[in-house]
Structure formats: structure tokens, C-alpha cells
């Protein structure tokens, strides 16, 4: 009997080879038609707009590269605006050498490249801004976004302490105005200071709330760049929101730190996109998670185009 | 005036019925195995003179009301010698019958438990599998497995290679009501679903109902699996056991008080951990670390049956089983000692106390009190002890996390059987169940010299009550038989009460040719949900209740079919259509690990509700089942052609998609043959369309910081994969041949059997999952990417030794 048992164990060992369990299969995955991919969210307090353009690839294809010779153009309510310039494979709409008109929200010229790049005027709420990207090898792709009305932060009340180990614990209550039920919002608490450039610092910001609308909380431990943000729908907003947060900072640059509340108005497409990105990142590497599809608002392409409007207030 | 006439008519009818019954008398009692005392379920009682008959219920009780006259009764049960009895019926009598098994027949043949022919039954979509046949079927690692045998039936699919999950007519595993001696069992698998928790040595009967549910069943959408444990031998101490590659088991049964009180105990344990321990120790010594750990599962069944008198019996049943996996690693680096522990444990405890009482010859009551508990605990910890200063003082930093989930039930139930005449069998009853759900909580403890965290994340236990009541009548009108019933249920979680009325209809019409036409329509409501990953079958799957936000699952199913028995064969062909509402699924990106929340003081988290969505399901198809139940060769051929769909507004862009276990064709062939008294052999061959899977179709570059450089939102990694439409692709088709042979030898006082088997005899690489990998040339350069199917169970021989005394 021992002979038979040994034989069985040997058999099992033999078939324990990894290759014996695997087989290459032919799954008829439809050939992927590469399309242009761009992520472009224009914000009204940005000092530089840059847009990267890529192409998509089949899942078994080689990696993709940036596309350097695409033509990108904007139009506002059907009126064409100027196209971008290319520098180092990135398409810039910049105030380099020119100036930014805060009232009109327009770049008027760019002396470095000898042209004027007129950007969309975001003053007109609910204006439709369109983007068009062309490159000969790929289908032309277009997307549009509505300009959200600009909200405002009317009041911030903050209370908090810094303990002996440089950990800040506090709460902030913020009152907003101009929240539109048809739009979507991101609220963020950010910190800027000397530590901003301290790549050896270790920071985290943790936000949570009893308010079910703000249940989601994120913990970041990025080097020197703490952010916490929440997304909500305008229709759900009532009056104000309160956040507790703890901030742990092992750097020595505590006294120069500044805290800000940012409120960013978003279109529905951008809101859905950001939510999907958050879920995708959370699920990344989790073998139990269901697959996540990142939505796009580009026709015949991938990526996201949107216009956001931001207000920022220190507390 | 009209009202008075109606009242008079009613009184006249009642008087006529009373006079009619006054001319009749009732024979009632129990039918038992003469040797063991085991009550025989669905044994037949037939009066050849009047042509009337009945069958015994789950407790072996029967009641037959006949005209006061001489009667020619026959008591029969397949595999047993029939017992004729002629008597002059003048008044109600209690008649307990003992049938002796046909010894010669049993030694060489496997026979079915049931005597009633398939065309005589009203019930459709129901299958009884003899436990002796289950024991003969070749299995993985030689472990006899009830659930894996059920997967070979038409309309029942397995979740994946080697898994015990049951997917019945398009349903999911949480939609199966699995009852062990009448008590629901929540987690029915060991070792990540490879083995089921049911020890065949302790089991008397196995019955699966896939549709046409009688009103006495409720609470699940897709199936009812009734498993009844043996009661215990009434006269002698009997034992049986086996020693296999991965486990051993032993069962002992016998009388405590002869002919009055019996017991049965049965236990099983795996011993991979015992075999691996010396190897682990040796490996650890080579690496300079201490490694400890264990991996095993165990089951224990126990039952005590006591007969107070002819009218009162008590049954106490107990089951406990658990899986334990633990690793313990200690690394010593001189000034630094590092200790890591990880463990997973999950298991069930099921207890039931049942009391049978016979009020009258026509009225039988079973009272059941049950307790069922399922717990999962995952534990991980790290401890770092180091020298913190030059004086040699030590400091310790530690991290520990414990994840727990589970469900506990306390239940009370009354089930009445009322048999007023051979043409009516009325069942009615009611039950109340208290569910306590613990849908996932994570406790985190972090300690070092400067700070201390002790936090619980997740959801607090949820209490709810479930109430059920039912009435059904099995009626007979010549060639037409009907089972008509109504099931009522109510569920009261926090802040909401759900109620549901569920009509049930089953019909059978016997054609002159002997073929039976059958039809059924049932509606079901389910207040429990199992949050399970489609990717893997895990003990981490969470049981959660319907709530104010998560509404109950509902279904309706209709089926039509034809059935006929030919000599030793039974044939049934059925078509079914099932619609399910409010089935649950995780949202994209979600799993049991994501989104745990901090519990505020006095607050009640509900994170799991935000991770799931509800939608619809649809399944339809046809099943053919040809079974040979008698003779030296037994077995069946089962074929299913089916379609199975799901639709969720928040998944797959709202588009309908194939359920992962949508299997267009599913074929099983099971054959056992008794060559001699000493040698029997068996073979099974299964074939199924490959599982539906989602695969990434394209990839996109990641976005950098996209808004204003702040907030800092970006994709992790260089690219993200764009998945296909949900379950758009198929794995390769599945097929497998298993073979087994038994050598039995009878000794003077005992018998022994050597069982040798082969799982996946021709080593077909059946896919378990698909992975993407790179193909490299001789220089190690990547030449292309391909998809690979990975199988986990190759050709696996097994051997076991079993004995019986």
C-alpha cells in the first residue's frame, strides 16, 4: 500500500509544475480601433492650461505615446477660438510673456511663441464650451462642457489645536452661497506652506463627517502635498458643511503653513468622471473588486473635457 | 332571506360531510426500518381494495382515512420488503410498521429512497438523491460531497472548478434555502468552497427542490435543499469511518435506552496541517526564522432522538464546523524582534430541538426551535520589539486588525399536517425568526510609545424579525392532482416593515398513456442578501438584510413538464422561466474590503448599503433528466439548456448582461455499476459552456493632475484598462471525467472498503481564471502579450479506506 501512496504523492508532485496548469487561449477580442485620448479640465483660476493628447491602444498592444501634431481648438457657443501651441509634446494655453486679465478671464497674447491665444471667457454661466482635437491618423474627436455658475464661500469658522507632536486636530464649518442644484461641486481643504516643497515631510489629512452626503473620506499620505476633498451634488446641498480633520506633520515648517477651503463647481460629466477615478484608484490592485469603467464625454474618443470654476478662501 | 338560505346550505353540507366521515376510520402511525429504527420518509401506504393511498412525511408519519370495512393494506419502500396487511377497519387505529430491508438486494444494488413514482407526484422540479449513491460517486480527493453531487443534476451549476456553490436555475448561492434537520445553514463550504460542510456518513436523506415550491417553504428565491440527519440505531451500537488523503471521519450511533432513546455522533477533520508542520519547521530553521501555522477544517454532528410514547417524540440535533487558517512568523535580528501573525477562521453552529406530537390520527404537529450562527474572523498583527537606547531598554510597536462578520438566527416554528381524507393533505404553520446580522466590522489597534489608536470601523450589528405563515393542500381529483397554497411573510428591519403574500400552485394531470403533465407557478420573497464577489467564493461574503434602502428580492417562476417512469427508468423534461427583482450586486470598484467607515459614538454605520446596487435577473431554459434508479447499474443523464441574464442601472451602463454562471449547455452523465458483491465502479462526465467573463479590451494613458494642480486627483499607475462590456467573453468550455472503484470485503463483524478514484482523469485544463501575461523570446524580451487560462485542479488520484461495524 505504501507503494501506491508514494505513487500518488509523486503524481501530485509531477502535476504541481506551474506550466502544467496554464494554457494560452485564443479569445476573440475585437481589434481595437485607436482613438484620441485627452484629459482637459479648464479652471478659471488656473495660470496655465496644458493638455496632453494620446491615443488609446488594444489591451495586448504595445504602449502608447504622446501625440505631438494634433490640432486642438476651442469654441464658445459656436464661435471659434484660437488653437494651442505645442511645446515639449504638450499643448499649452499660457500667459507666458503675456498677461492674464482676471476680469475677462482671457489670455491676450503669448510673446514667446509670437501669437495670441484667446481662451474661453468663463464669465458667462451656462455657456457651452467645445473642444475639437484632430490628427490625421485618428478619428476627429469633440466634446463640450457647460460653464457652471461661480459659487462663493461666505463664511468659515475654524477651531483647532496643534499638539506637542505637531498634529493639528480641528474642525471647520463653511458656509457657501450660489450652490446651483443643477451642478456638482468639489470641496477641498488644502494646506500650503514651506512644507509644500519639503519632499521628506510626511503628512496626512483625514476628513470624515456624520453627514451622509460627506461620508466618503480619504486619507492621503503624499510627500509634502496634503489634500482632502469631497464631491457632492448641488441638489443635495442645504446650507453649510462641517468637517473634522486631523493633520499630522513631522516637518519643522509648521508656523508658515496656511490652510484654505476651496470650492469648485463642476459639470455632471466631470463629476461622474472624478467619482469613477476615485473608485478606480480604490479598486486598483483589489482582486475582489468589480471592474470600473471610466466614463468619457468625448465623441469618438476617450478622456474628459470640462470647465470648472473655483473659489478659494484662507482660514 | 338569501343569507338564511346560504347558512342552511352550509350547515347541511357540514352535516353531510360529518356523516360521511362518521362512516370512515383512520389508520395512522409511523413506518420505520426494522433493524435501525430509522423513520422512512415518503414510504408508501396503499389500500388495494379502495385504491387509496398516502405517503409518510418527513418524520415517517402517515395517516390514511378509509371506509369502515375490511382493508388490504400494503406498506412498501424501495429497497425494503413490502408488508401486506389485511384487517377489518372498525375504528381509528394506530399502526406502527417496521419494514425490513431486502438484504440481498441492498448488497448488490443501489436503490432510490422514494417509492412514489414520478408521474404520481404533484411536485415537479424535485430530486431525491440516495445517500448510498452519493457515496459511490467519484470525488475530489476522495471526499464524499453532497453538494458536488447535486451539481450534477440538470438545472444546477457549480460556481467554478472544484467549488461547492449551487447556482440553481439562474439563481445565486444566497437564494438557496439549505436546511439541516430544518435549520438554515448559511455557509456550506470548507476550504474556500472546495468541500461542503455535510458529512455523508451522518446523513439520511437529501432532497433538492428547484421550482414549484410548496407553500411551506419560503425565504429564498431559487431552491430548497433539505438534508436530514440519521436518528441513530435503536438496538445496537454501530460505527463507520474512513481514512482519506486529506481527512478522516468517524460516526457512531446506537441506543441510549433501547427502543426509546438513540444517539448519533459524527466527526471529521482534515490533517494537512499535521503533515505540513514538520516541513514548515524544517524550512523555518534553514531561514533562521520561526514559522508556525495551521490549516484545517472540522465538522461535528450529533443527534439524540427520544420516544416518550407513541404520540410524542423529541429530536435534538447539533452541528458545528469551522475552518482555521493561521500563520505565525517570528524573526530575530538581534536588537530587533519581529513577529507577524495572520489568521482566518469561519464556521457554523446549528442546533435544533424538534418535538413531534400526534393530536389525533389525522393531525400531526412538529414544533421546532432552532439556533444558527455563522461567524467569520480575519486577524492580522505585527509586533516590532527593538532596543530603543544604549542602556538596553526595549520598546514595542504593534499593529493589530481584526475583521469580523456573521449572522445569528433564533427561530421558533410550528408545522401541522392535517390529513382529513386520502384526497386532501393539508399543511399549515407559522414561524418567527430573529436575525442578528454583523455585516463586517474592522477593529484596528496601533500602539507605540507616543500614541495609541483603538478604533472600530464598519457596521454595528443589525437586528430584525422575520415572520412566516403558510397553508397548502395537496388535493386529488381523479387524474388531476393539485397543490395549492399561500405563503405569507413579513420582515421588520429598522424603520420599515415589508410584507409579502406568495401564491403557489402545482398541477399534475395523468394522461391515459401513463405520462404525467405537470405545471407550477410560484412567487418567492427573500429578505436576506449575500454580498459576494463574482470573482471568488470567499468566507468574506457578507450576509446582510433588506433595509429601508435595500428592498427585498422577489421572484416568480413558472414551469411546465412531462414525466414518466419506464421499468427501472424515470424521465422528466421541464421548461422553466424565472424572473427575479431586486437582486444585489457590488457596484463597480466595490468589494467587502472597500469603504469601511468610522463608527461615531452612538452612530450606526451602513457602509455596505452604499457599496451595492439592486437590479433584475431573468433565467429560462429546459432540462432533461433520465435516471435509472434500480438494478446493478444506476445513474443518470442530465442536460440543461439555459439562458441567464442580469440588469442593473448602475452596472454595464444599464445594459443587460449575461450572468457569470450563464451556461448555455450543461451535461452530466453519472454511472455506477456493481460488478460483484465486492467490486463496484463509478464514473461521471460533465460538460459545460465556459463561464462568462469580463476582460479589458483597451488601455488608456493615465491622466495627470487635472484640476488646478489641486486637489491632487490622478490615476495610479501609467495606464488604466478599459473593461469590456460586462461578461462579454467566455472561458473555454469545461469538461471532466472522474472515475472511481470500490473494493469491499466483509469480515465476520465488520466490513471494509478501499476506494480509489481519479479526478479529471484525462487531465483537461479547465479554466479557473484568466490572466494576462507576456510571452518572451530566448533573450528574455517581451514579444507579445497573451491571455492565459489558469486551471487549478489537474489529474488528481485519491485513495481512502472506510470501515463499518
Interface residues (C-beta under 8 A of the other chain):
Chain A: X4 X5 X8 X11 X12 X15 X20 X21 X22 X23 X24 X25 X27 X28 X29 X30 X32 X37 X39 X40 X41 X43 X45 X46 X52 X54 X56 X57 X58 X59 X60 X61 X63 X64 X165 X186 X188 X190 X208 X210 X215 X216 X217 X220 X222 X225 X227 X228 X229 X262 X264 X274 X276 X277 X278 X279 X280 X281 X282 X283 X284 X286 X287 X288 X289 X290 X291 X292 X293 X294 X302 X303 X304 X308 X310
Chain B: X245 X450 X451 X533 X534 X535 X536 X538 X540 X585 X586 X587 X588 X589 X590 X591 X592 X593 X594 X595 X597 X598 X600 X603 X607 X610 X651 X653 X694 X695 X696 X697 X698 X699 X700 X701 X703 X704 X706 X707 X708 X710 X711 X712 X713 X714 X715 X716 X717 X718 X719 X720 X721 X722 X723 X724 X726 X729 X732 X763 X765 X767 X770 X772 X775 X784 X785 X786 X787 X788 X789 X790 X791 X792 X794 X795 X796 X797 X798 X799
